[in-house]
């Protein structure tokens, strides 16, 4: 919990910086240019996620310390994977020409981040996330802070390539300085690859499927609805960054934490169920106010031309409530007990669900179809992972989710209805809706799930004393 809180708080700061930068981009760039930025930013995140642990995922799980040869091999493999991904991206963007070339410049220096792997593995093994979080904040500042300054100065899309390059090189140098191993140069060992490949293949496979899904979603929306629609969808995802921060931080901590739990012989069912309840309660406290306030919030922050983004927020919020807690608790446990094949299968079916639901509906329904696709994908993922942990350890997934899910849905509906009865400034309407939804959600939890809520509050208090800065 402490590691997740550190990552979560640093994530909040990072996303606030990103939100401020995104607002500058949305107001300074055309809809088409903003869509290009959205594509480039998503590619950067996806490529990073694709190789964050990679071959080294198995080194996080085991009890023995990684050897120098193993770390050198991880750097080599991660660098090759990144180079391939960047090369393909650059070739596609250059063949398209025009503003798409800016995306190639944004991802060009990402292969240097492969040198971060040894440090990241060490920090993950120790469940020590302070330095990782600090570096991520600085990287976000480089991309969005410097990028926003340069865009506001009139440099346009080339400014984003400059900022992205500084992010990749600067973050890597900071990580290398922070780790005891220093700079680990790449050197491939076939024996190490052979030893780590089985587990890493499943772990990396999930990242690869998610990478293909993210790019497919962007390309699908852009191809069917246009780059401007992709920009609208991106604005909606930016609004929902707060719950995504929470879930990403918890998911990141879940696998190494569950691995330690398995080594110590703790009751897996109890741990998974408690994790499900805590994550569901926390997620609902964020998504209910955001969903309730979405209609006035989007134009108040980003401008009236992005108002359609508000239609995406409710279905995506519901998906986060259903799929997020299950993914955090179940996927971390399944990887820890070497059942990553289930997680990989859920990722594949989760991706197919989005395409089967969203793409046919983009033309008749507009951008809201993308949100419905996310909802369908979340239900599929939760069903597969939930059934897997229920069958293995008897975890009662549906029971853990029901009360927070119903409370968040009812609270969001009440908040949105409250502002339908009044006529205020957009910003005030958003504030009223969020307060009403948050208050109703808290009251319902106190009435129906008071014990679990108090446990979560105690956990947060314990994790927050003191919080490293």
ABEGO torsion letter per residue (X at the ends): XAAAAAAAAAAAAAAAAAAAAAAAAAAABBAAAAAAAAAAAAAAAAAAAAAAAEAAAAAAABABBBBAAAAAAAAAAAAAAAAAAAAAAAAAAAAAEEAAAAAAAAAAAAAAAAAAAAAAAAAAAAGBAAAAAAAAAAAAAAAAAAAAAAAAAGAEAAAAAAAAAAAAAAAAAAAAAABAAEBBBBBBBAAAAAAAAAAAAAAAAAAAAAAAAAAAAAAAAAAAAEAAAAAAAAAAAAAAAAAAAAAAAAAAAAAAAAAAAAAAGBBAAAAAAAAAAAAAAAAAAAAAAAAAAAAAAAAAAAEAAAAAAAAAAAAAAAAAAAAAAAAAAAAAAAAAAGAAAAAAAAAAAAAAAAAAAAAAAAAAAEAAAAAAAAAAAAAAAAAAAAAAAAAAAGBBAAAAAAAAAAAAAAAAAAAAAAAAABBBBAAAAAAAAAAAAAAAAAAAAAAAAAAAAAAAAAAAAAAAOBBBX
